[in-house]
Amino acid sequence: MIKVGFDAGHGINTAGKRTPDGEREWSFNDKVARAFANELALYKGVMTKRFDDPTGKSDVPLNERTDGANKWAADYYISFHHNALGGQWGNHTGVETYVYTNPLPRSVELANAIHPAVVNAFGLADRGIKQGNLHIVRETSMPAILIEGGFMDSLIDIKKLRDNKVLAEVGKSVARSFAEFVGLSRATTDHEEVLTMAQYEELKQLINEQAKRIQYLETLVGVQERDVLEDHRKAWEWAKAQGLVNGAFPNRPLTREQFATIEYRKANQKS
């Protein structure tokens, strides 16, 4: 099983990481990263783990990301970013991919395999593969690359970054190139389907919601039934006579739907 760590760069509110119009870098990074994970989920023999905050609300410290990836024993690490130059609109343009200044040989091979796919998917100028003393590629113990997918403050590149189809294709292209690089084969056949990450998250949410409903019902079942307390008996008998309650379970919690029914019946009685 090949283990791939990845992240979507900075958090939503990280200072300076935005276009001159206020669009957040994370929003671009996240769309690419999610498309990458969803596409790679269609292959056999690989698992991914995201090391930034997938909600973007917090900017997970870089040391937590690299420590987490190292502890998880990831085989590869990919960090998705978008570039900026001065924070003012200009005509600078292009895609570049970083490895460490003293990179593992496999990091360079990974960059050579992934970078052309990013350039082609964006359809932007090729700024090449570069070396840099960046924390993510320096402190990870596995082959790692950091992708800068075009400039957020470029009048040329921003057209691509604002196109969700382009961002999705970049993520998919990175996943496909990675799969080819490490020799993965697709898991889907005519008789087999695999959940994407998005479908998995949706299913997990539905399961959690159903679990809460079951827990609530178990709580209701666990309530020890008792007769109406004397202080409430007169009101209870009146409510039964008026048809506001059916006389069952006098000491159980009132749900909102039951409350609505009571109010509905009261209103109809008045009319």
PyMOL commands that set and color helices and strands:
alter all, ss='L'
color gray80, all
select helices_A, chain A and resi 25-40+62-72+105-122+135-139+158-161+164-182+197-221+230-241+256-270
alter helices_A, ss='H'
color red, helices_A
select strands_A, chain A and resi 2-7+46-50+76-83+95-99+126-131+144-151
alter strands_A, ss='S'
color yellow, strands_A
deselect
rebuild
show_as cartoon
